[in-house]
Amino acid sequence: MSTPMIKRIGVGVVTVVVLGLLALLGRGKVSLDTNELLGTACAIPSRITAVPGAADTAPGGGGLRVVEQGAGVVLENTSTQFAYRIPVTAGSTQAEVPLLAPGQRTAVAGAGIVTFGPVVWLAPESLGGYTPVTATPVPGGVRYTSANCRALTSRGAVVLHRGGETGRILRSDELPAASVSCAPGERVLPPAVPLGDEVYPYCDLRPE
């Protein structure tokens, strides 16, 4: 077979492959995202279609409980499931905790009787390696640390101030979303928070 013939066959094959890819792209079958093409895309979902279930009890046992109350409330997820979109009422305060991992604690800036609304319970494997974002007061601000593969959406944070011999909660404050980082890696943001305080970031899966 002559060289010009081989070249023509090669060009024809490439053309067919390119046209096939364009057709698939037009139908939304192939992504141009490099990570997806290499099989390394972030698996943390940005949309959850599950519906809320029981208010404070997870499938298989365990659930949400109040660990501590004062001028603020500390909650804990005692189940093996993730609790997603947790409506919490503490006295006259209403809040929504975006996500709480198994065994994780968070806080709500309110005082009084605590009740939970319907919660979406998610199996850990459905969140693609998500880990909670942590926050530590440092000089001049708060250091936020995330090991997640993508940025989450900040919904603010709750700060608890303790005092007295028992370390009871004397005050609870809220930080606005713009002052809280849910991005991968470490980032220090103002405002300054007393070094002995506890900061509980609210980081959400979905962007809206």
N, C-alpha and C positions, 0 to 999 in steps of 0.2 A: 504494500500500500504506500502510495507516494506521500511525501511530507505535507504538501498542500492539502491533500485529502484528510490527513490526521488532524491538521489545524482546524479544518472546517468542522470536523466531527466534535473536536474539543469545544469550539465556540458554540456549537449547537447544544451540547450538554449543559454548558454554563448558562446559556439563555433559558433553557427549560427549567433549571434549578432556580434561577432568579425569578422567573415568572411564577413558579410555584410558591416561592416564599412570599412574593407580593400578594398573591391570591389569599394565602393564609393570613397575612397581616391584615388584609382588608376585611377578613371575617373575624378578626380578633383572636386568632388561634395561636399566634406566636408573639412573644414579648420581645422588645428590643432592649429591655433592661439587662445590663451585663451580668448582674448577680443572678438573675433568673436563668439566663442562658447557661451560666456555669453551675447552676444548681446550688447557689449560695445565698439566695434571697432570704431576707428576714421573715421568719415564720410567725412573728407576733401579729395577730389579726388586728385590723382597725375597725372591724364591724362584727357585732355579735347578734345573731338572730334568735337566740334562745329567749324564752319568755320567763318572767318572774315566777318563782315557786313559793314555797313556804316562807314566812317572814323571817324566822330566826333559826330554823332547823334545816340542816343539809341532808341530802340523800346519803344514807349509810350511817347517819348519826353525827353528833356534834353540831355546832352552829355558832351563832353570835352570842356573846355574853358581855356584860358590863363588868370590867375588872376593878374600876375605881371611879369614885365620884367626888366632886368638890366644886370648885369654881371652874369646872371643865369635866369631861367624861373620857375615860379610856376604855376602848372596846377591844375585844379579841375574837379572832376566828378560830374556834376549837375543832373545826372539821378538817377533812382531808381534801375538801373542794375549795376552789376560789369563790369568794362572794363578790358579785359584780353589781354595781349600781345600788348601793345600800341606802335607802331612805331612813334617816334617823331624826327623831324628835326628842329633844332634851329640854323639858320645860317649855318655854316659849320659843326656843331655837329650833329651826328646821335645817337640816343639812343633807347632802348626798355624798357618801364616801364612794369614790369611783371604783376602787378595787382593793380587796383585802385577801392576801395569800393565806394558805393554811398556817396556823400558828402565829400569824402576824398581828401586831397591835397597832391601833391608830387612835386619834383623839377627835373629839368634837367640842367646839367652843360653846358650851351651854351648861346649864345646871337645872336640875329638877328631874321629874320622872322621865325615864328613857323608854321609848318604844321604837320598834323597827317596822318598816313597811315591807312589802313583798320584794324578795331578793332573787337575782339570777344566780344559780349555782353552776359552776363550770369545772369540768375535770382538768387537772393540771396540764395534761398533755395537749389540751386544746389551745393553750396560750403560747406555744412555740418557744419555750425557754425564758419566758418573762420572769424577772426577779424584781422585788420591790426596790424603789429608789430610796436611798437613805439621806439624812440631812444632819449635819453637825455644826453647831455654832462655833465660829472661829473669829479671831479679831477682825472687826470691820464688816462682818456679814455672816452668811451661812454657806457651808460647803455642801453641795448636792452631788451625790455619786450614783451613777447608773451604769450597770453592766449590760443593759439591753442593747439589742442590735439596731434599734431605731429610736428616734425621738418620740416620746409620748406627749400628751397635751396637759399642760399645767392647769389645775383647777385651784391653785393656791395652797395654803398650808395652815395648820393649827399649831400654835406655840403654847406650851404649858410652862408656867412659872411655879416652882415649888418653894416651900419654906417651912420653918418651924422644925421641931425635933423629929417629927414623924414624916417630914417631907411631903405633907399634904399639898394638894393643888390649891394655890392661893389666887391664881389668875389665869385666864385663857384668852389668847388673842388670835386674830386671823391675819395671814399675809395674803396680799392680792396675787392673782395668777402671774402677773408680770414680774413679781419678785421671787418666783420659784422656778428652778430649772428641772426639767424632766428629760433633758437631752443626754445622749451617751457620754460617758466619761465623767470628769470632775469639773465643777464650775462653782465659783464663789460669787454670791450676789448679795448686795445690801437689801434690807437694812440690817444694821448691827443688832444682834440678839444676845442678851446676857449669856455668858459661857455655861452657866449651870442649867439653862432652860432646855426643854425637849421640843424638837421641831418634827412635825409629822406632815410630809408633803402629800398632796392629793394629785396623783398622776393618772390620767385617763387613757384608755386604749384608743378611743375614737376621737377624731379631730374636731368635729363640730361641737 
